[in-house]
Amino acid sequence: MQHEVHSGIDAINHFLIGAGAGMSYYQAKRLTGGGRVTAGWLLTNATASVVENTASGEHPFGRFGYTVGPLRFRVATPMTRKAIAKVEADWSLAEAGADLLRAAAVTKPLRA
């Protein structure tokens, strides 16, 4: 959001998007806790996309992102202003390492 707030209207706009994102994350948590994991996961990804776009100065619906483990995919929409490509993908080495450590901790060798 740095260098993106130029007026009171901009500040109110960012505040409302942040408040809406908080409510959306809470709803995603409720959905997931209620057994609707896929719906909660999709709502979380959509909310994260809007927040990420707004924070970077992009249109709130400029790109939609989807995260699976350490991978993040972003697809540009016609509303994007700064997209480098129509589809972007990146991954997190730290997240991949954490996933491997989690998997190693869960998998315990059988004792004879």
ABEGO torsion letter per residue (X at the ends): XBGABABAAAAAAAAAAAAAAAAAAAAAAAAAAAGBAAAAAAAAAAAAAAAAAAAAGBBAAABBBBBBEABBBBBBBAABAABABABBBBBBAAAAAAAAAAAAAABBBBBX
